[in-house]
Amino acid sequence: MASQDWPTLLDSMSIDTLRFEKLKRLSELEYLEDKSARMQYQEGRSNDEWEQAFDEASARKATGRISNAGG
């Protein structure tokens, strides 16, 4: 739909229809914001888990080198 059609379309819609469309879009926006927040939280947890696993692997590797050097 061309942008020049918007004023005509809006003029042809009733106030109730416009309110409904607004509420529908606000509801969709709220859902997407919630979904985005959950994904960011999950990403943060995954990053924390990866860092912890990396630190543990580095510690095991360092411990392994020390015990091999004395072996």
Number of C-alpha atoms within 10 A of each C-alpha: 5 5 7 8 9 11 9 10 9 12 10 10 11 10 11 9 12 13 12 12 12 12 12 12 12 12 12 12 12 12 12 12 12 12 12 12 12 12 12 12 12 12 12 12 12 12 12 12 12 12 12 12 12 12 12 12 12 12 12 12 11 12 12 11 12 11 9 9 8 6 6
